[in-house]
Amino acid sequence: MSPEIFLWENFSFYGQRHRSLYVNNNGVVSFGIGVPEFTPQPFPLPGYRPFVAPYWADVDTSLGGMVYYRQSRKPELLARLTRDLANAVKPPEPPPKPTWAFVATWYRVSFFGAASTKVRRRGCRGGRPSPTSTVGAHLRRQ
């Protein structure tokens, strides 16, 4: 689990304003408190723990792999998010106009109980298989 990550901008998640988050080993990005469980449990989890589960998995980084995260205001990334999110809203709701992004990547991680450091290759980058799961989140300024 990451330390508390303070965000560049405040945002609202289900009506609650947040200024920080945690990137958890198990594929969860949580708000207010980390989610230490490694094994994915059925939703909702016990207690009030708001989170997004972009890669909810039984991850074990002790065999290798890394979890990376970053914030960005790069125009190319924001333009891509704008295109990707255009169909997420219906009129009369205005289309999203991201001003920043948070990106979390679970890179070459193994599952709990794996016997080796080999990872299943998922996705495709430039015609080659990619062992990475990357998730970008658009956080709209409130």
N, C-alpha and C positions, 0 to 999 in steps of 0.2 A: 504494500500500500504506500502511496506517495505521502509526503507531508502535505499539510494543507496548502493548496495553491491559491494565491490571491489573484483574482482576475482583473484585467485591465478595465473592465466595465461592469457595472451592476446589471443584473438581468433578473427576469421573473420566470419562475418555473411553477406552473400550476398555482399562480397567484401569490407565491411566496418569493420575496426578493432575496437574491443571493449575491455574495461578493467573493465567494471562494468555493472550491470543490476539492475532491480527492479522486485520484485515478487508482483504482484498486486492481490487484493482481488478477482477479477472477473475471475481468472484462466489464466491470461496472464503474461508471463515473457517478460518484455520490455527492450529495450536498449536506453540509452541516456536520456529518460524521462519516468516518470510513466504514466500509463493509469488509470485515476481515474474513468472512467465510470463503473457503476455497471451492466448496461444492455448490453448484447451482441448486437452489431450492425453489420450489414452486412459489409463484407470486400470490399474494403479497408476502414479503418477509415479516417476521415478528417485529413489532414496534414500528414507530413511524420513522422510516428512513427513506427520504426521497432520493431516487437515483434514476439514471438512464442505463440500460443494459445493452450496449452496442455489440458486445462480444461475450455474453454471459456463458462462461464455460468453466470446466473443471481444470484450470490452468495450474501448471507446476513449473515455476521458473528455476527450481533447484537443479534441473537437468540442463539448463541453458535457456537461451532466449532472453529478451529484454522487453520492458514496457517503457515506451517513450511518450512524451507529451510536450506540447508547445502551444503558444498563442501566436497569432499572426494577424497582420494588417496588410499583407502583400496584396496588391491590386489583382494579380492573376488568380489567386486563391479566392478572393471575394467575388470576382466575376464568375468563377466556376460555381461557387455556392449560389450565387444569384440565379444562374441558369438551372442548376439542379433543384432548387427550391421553388421555381416558378409555378410548378403544377401542384405544390403542396397546399395552396390556398385557392379558394373560389371567390369570385366577385360576390359581394362588393368589398371584400377584404383586400387591402392593398398588397401587392406582391412584396415579399421580403427584400430588404436592402441591407445586407449585412455590413457592419462597420468593422467587425473583427471576427476571428474564428478561434476555436479551441480544437486541437487535433490530438487524438490519442492513438498510439500504434502498439499493438501486441506483436512483436517481431520474433518469428521463429520459436514460439513458445510450445512446450509439450503439454500433454494432458496428464493429470494425476494418475500414477500407476504405470506410466510409460516405462519401458525397459531400456530405452536408449534415448539419445539426443536427437534422433531423426524426427523430422516434422513432416506432416502431410502438406504438400504444396497446394495452395489455394489461389485462385484468381489468376490474372495474367497481367504482366507489365511488359510492353514492348515485344509481344510475341513469346516471351519466356514465362514459365510458371513462376509465381511469386509466393514465398512462404510467409507473407505478411498479411495481417488484417489491420487495416487502417480505418479509422472512423473520424470523420470531421463533424463538428457540431456548430451550427449557426446559432449564435446567441444575440438576440435583438436587444438593442439598448432600450431601457425603460425610462 
